[in-house]
Amino acid sequence: MPLPFLRAALLLAASLPFMAAAAPLSLDTALQLAVERSESARAARAGVLSATEAARTASQLPDPVLRVGVDNLPFTGPDRFSTTRDSMTMKRIGISQEWLSADKRAVREAAANAATARETALTGVSIAATRLQTALAYVDAFYAGEMLGLTTLMGHHAHEELEASRARLSSAAGSSQEVLSLTGARGSSEDESAEIRQQQKAARLALQRWVGVMPEALAPIPAEPPPTEDIYVARHPSVVAMLRELEVATQAAAVADINRKPNWTWEVAYGQRTGYSDMVSFGVSIPLQVSPGERQDREAASKLALVDKAEAELAEARRAATAEYLTLRSDAERLQQRIERYRSNVAIPAAQRTAASTAAYRSNQAALATLFEARHAEVEVQRKLLTLQRDLARSQIQLAFRPLTAEVAP
């Protein structure tokens, strides 16, 4: 590579960290960073791995049992503890296996898969909660910065007013009371700027808790289209979680029902005797359900009651999600209407008033105080407008980010 190109490449590589540091943090990048470093999401993924590994054993038979022993060992007399002197003594080795039918194994596997699906859904719930909290922290930090800009502008205006009043006092056109009043106004403006700066620092620290870095600048918040009511309710974290709980409860009830049929155990053993023929033994063990009404039936009934409980909780979660959606959608629409009305009825007239006052002052048709008053009024209007826009952004963020993503939603 030619030397000039090599120098240019090295210069570009050295400047990349500074370029990256100067670039504003976007909402998408913040969400990616938050999900990548989320410990709750890592814990949820570990739960999925655990459930997946457990599900792989659900359809398998239990391990066989090796049985080794000695039958009819003399305990008294001259042949006691001898395994070769008495013809009835037999050394035995065998194996037994509990047998589960294919239907039982299929039902157990379905129950294990339901538990895995529940853990997968909980992972999505954890990721959705992380994204929502990150987005809300991003909104607060972004609008805190915008509010600080307006407060700084007010401080600049207060400084201009004070300097102008001092110039008027030196030319005998002003009064000392005006200077003292504007000095106090500038002090109040500086204190308010310090307060807003503190709030911005707290908001950025809250955002750093999720993304892991202290952002120097934040990009504007992109518009997020709100989901429909059906999608919001179907992907709501509580609804998804309760839907998986219902599936787990249903499969557990199926396991309890099929467990009414006992598991048989077969056994084969080989016995060795001294001086006589060796023997082979085999048999089957069958549990006797002497009181199914007090055991198996009650266990099945308890699992069915849990199914009813999960169904009721799922219905309640859907009602709550529907009410939450309607409330957030109503708040967003109301705030949007207030912003449009406030902008047309208050913000635009305030800007026009400032422009008119500026033109009148330049043509010596208005006093300087009139111009400063118009400036203050316009900044206050912009602050109120920012507050409304922040509230609208928070409502829209909750509508867009509270539901689970399509990849993990049922």
N, C-alpha and C positions, 0 to 999 in steps of 0.2 A: 504494500500500500504506500503511495507517495506520502512524503512527510507532511505537506499541507493538509491532506485529507485526514491523516492520523491525528494531527493537532486539533483539527475541527471536531473529530469524533471524541477525542478526550475532553475537549471543552464542553461538548454537548452532554457527555456522561457526567461530568462534574457539576453541570448546572441543573441536571434533572431533579436532585433532591430539593433545590431551592424553588424550582418551578412547581414541583408537586406541593411544596409547603405553601406557596403563594396562591395556589388554586383553591377556590372556595369548596368547602365540603358540601356535597349534594345529599339530598334525602336518600336516594337509592344507595349511595355509598355508605351512608350511616347505617342503613338497615342491614346491609351485607356485613359490615364490621360487627354490628351488635349480635347478629345470629352466629357468626363465626366464633365469637369469644364468649357466648352465653354458656355458663356452667349448668343452668337448668336444662337447656337443650341437650347438653352432653349427658347429663344424668338420665334424661328421658330416652336418649338413644341407647344407653347402657341397659335400660329396662327392656327395650325392644330386643336387644341381643339376648338377654336372659330368657325372655319369654320364647324367643325363637329356638334357642337351644333346648328348652324344656319341651317344646312342642314336638321335637324330633324323636323323643322317647315315648310319647304318649301312645303311639300305635304299636309298640313292641311288646312282646311277651315278657313277663318277669324273668329274672335270671333263674336258671335251674339250681336245685339244691343238692349238693353231694352229701350222702349219708353213709357214715362209717360206724360200725359198732361190733360188739360181741354179744351173742345171745346165749343164755343158759350157762353162764360162767359159774363153776362151783365156788361156793362161798365158805363152806365148812367141810370138815373131814380131811382125809389125807390128800384129796385131789384139789383142795381149794386153790383158787387163782391159777389153775392150770388150764390152758386152752387146748391141750392135746390128749388128755387122759380120759375124759368123759365123751361118750359118743354123741351126747346131746349138745355139747358145746359147738358153736358155729360162729366163725368169723364172717361178718357180713359187710358188703359194700354195695351201695345202690345210688340211685339218682331219682329225684322227684321234680315234677314240673307243674306249676299252676297254669291251667289253661284258660285263656280268655277267648271268647268267640270273636269272629271277624266283626260282628255287629258292635260288640262292646268296644273293640279297639277303634272302630270308625267313630263311634260317639265320643270317646275320650280324645281322639285326635281333633275332632271338630271343636270340642271344648278348649283344647290347648290353642288351636288356631284363633278362636274367639279372644282368648287372653292376649295373644300376640297382636291382634288387630286393635285391642283396647290400648295396649302400650304404644302402638304406632300412632293412634289418635291422640294420646296424651303428648307424644312428641310434637305433633302439629299444634296442639293447644299451647304448649310451652313456647314454640317458635312464634305463634301468633301473638302471645302476650308480650314477648320480647320486642317484636316489631311495633306493636301498638305503643308500648311505653317509650320506645326510642323515637317514634314519630311525634308523640306528644311533647317529649323533651326538646325535639328539634324545633317544633312550632314555638314553644316558649322562648327558646334561645334566639330564634330568628326575630321574633317580634320584640324581644328585649333590645336587640341591636337596633331595630328600626326606631323604637321609642327613644333610645339613647341619641340617635341622630337628630330627632326633633328637639330633645331637651338641649342638646348642644347648640342647635340653631337658636333656641330661645336665649341661651346664654350669650350668644353672639349679638343678638338684638339688644339684650340688656347692656352689653358693653358699648355698643354704638350709641344707645340712648344716653348713657352716663357721660361718654366723651362729648356728645353734642351739647348736653346740659352744662358741662363745665365750660365749653367754648362760649355758650350763651352767657354764662355767669361772668366770664372774663370780659365780655363786651357789654356788660351791664344790661343785656336783654333778658337774662334769666334771674332766678332767685336761688338762694342757698337752700331753701326748703325743697325745691325741685331736685337739687343735687343730692341732698340727703335721702330723699325718697327713692331716687333712682339707684343710689348706692346700696340701700337696703334691698331693692328689687334685684340688683345683680347678685348680692350675697345669697338671697333666696334661690335664685336660678342656679348658682353654683352648687348650693347644697342639694337641690333637687337633682342636678346632674350626677352628683356623687351617689345619691340614693339609687338612681336608675342604673348607674354603672355597677353598683353593688348587686342589684337584682340581675343584671346581665351576667355578672361573674357567677352568681349562684346558678343561673339557668344553664350556663355553659359547663359548669361542674356537674350538674345533673345529667347533661348530655354525655359528658366524658365518662360517667359511670357505665354507660352502655357501649359507647364506641371505642373507649380505651385511649383516645387522644383528645387534647384540648384544641378545638377548632379555632383557627384565626378568623375565618370568615365563613359564612353560610350562604349557599345558593338559594334563590327564591324557591318557594314551595310549589311544586307542580300541582296542577289540578287533578284530583282523583275522582273518576266518575263513581257515583254511589251505586251500590248493588241494588237489585230488586228486593222486595220484601221476602220472596220465597228463597232466594239465594242467601240472604242475610240470616234467616231463621235456620235454614238447612245447614249452614256452615258455622253457626254460632258455637263457640267452644263448649258451653254447657250442654247444648243439644247434642253435639257430636259425642261428647263424653258419656252422656246418659244413654245414647243410642248404643254405644259399645257396651255399656254396663248391662243393658237389656239383653243384648246378644249373649254376653257371658252368663247371665242368670238363666237364660233359656237353655243354653247348652248344659249348664250345671244341673238343671232340672231333668234334662234328658239322660244325663249320666246316672242321677239318682233313680230314675224310673227303670233303666235297664239293669241297675244293680239289684233289682228285685230277684233276678235270676242268679243263683249262687255260682261261683267259680269252682269247677272241679279240679282236683289235683291227682295226677296219676304218678305211680311210683314203681320202679323196677329195682330189685336187689338180687345180688348173687351171694350165696352162703357157702362157706367151705368148712367141711368137717374132716376129722382125722379118722381114717379107716372106714369111712362110709362115703356114699355118693354125695357129691355136692348138690346144692339145691338152688333153685331160682324162685323168687317170690315176686308177685306183682299185685297191684291193687289200685283202687280209686277211692279218693276221699271226697265226700259230698257233704257240704254244710247243710244242716237241717234248720230250716227257718221255722222254729217252733212257735214264734209269736210275731208274724209279719205285721200285724196291726199295731204293735207297740214299738217296732223297730223300723223296718223298711218303709212301711206306709207313712210313718211320721217323718222320716227323713225326706221322702219324696214331697210330702205336704209342705215341709219347711222350705224346700227349694222353689216350689210353686208360689209360695207366699212372697219370696224374694223377686220372682218374676212380676207379680202384681205391683210390688213396691217400685220396681224399676220402670214399669209402664206409667205409673202415676207420676213419678219424678220426671220422666221424659215429657209427659204432657204439660207439667208445670214449667219445665224449662222452655218449651216451645211458646207457652203463653208469655213468659217473662221476656224472651227474645223478641217476640212480636211487639210487645209494649215498648221495649227499649228501642227497636227500630223506628216505630212511629214517633216516639219522643224525639229521637235524634233527627229524624227527617223533618219533623215539624220545627225544631229549633233551627236547623239549617235554612229552611225556607223562610222562617220569620227573620232570621238575621240577614239573609240576602235581601229581603224586602226593606229592612231597616237601613242597610248600607246604601242601597240605591236611593231610597228616600232622603237619607241624611246627606248623601253626596249631592243630589240635585237641589235640595232645599236649604242646605246649610253650607256645605264645603264650597260649592261653586260660587254662591253669593259672597262668601268670605274672601275667596280669591279675587273676585271682582271688586270687592270693597278695598282690598289692599292695592290693587292696580289703580283704582280711581284715586285713592289717597296719595299714592306715589306721584301720579300725574298732577294732582292739585298742588302738592308740595313743591314740585319742580317749577310750577307756574306761579308760585307765591300766592296761591289761593287757599291754602290750608296750613295749619300749624304743624310743627314737627310732632307734637304730642298726638295729633290725630293719626299720623302715619304709624307711629309706634303702637298705638292702641289697635289699629287695624292689623298690624303684623302679629301682635300677641293673640288676638282673637283667632286669626287664621291658624296659627300653630296649635292653639288649644283645640280647634276643630279637627285638625289633622290627628292629634293625639286620640281624640274620641273615636275618630274613624279607624285608627289602627287598633284600638281595643275591640271594636266591633268585628274587624277583619280577623283578629286573633281568635275570638270566640267562634266565628264561622269556620275557621280553619280547624279548630279543635273538634267541632262537631263533624266536619267532613272526614277528618282523619279517623275518628272513631267508627264512622260508617264504613270506611274503606278498609281499615286494618283490623278491626275486631274479629271479623269472620276468618276462618281458616282458609288457606289457599286451596285452589282446586286440586293440587297434587295430593294433599293429605285428607281432604274432606271426603265424606262418603258419597 
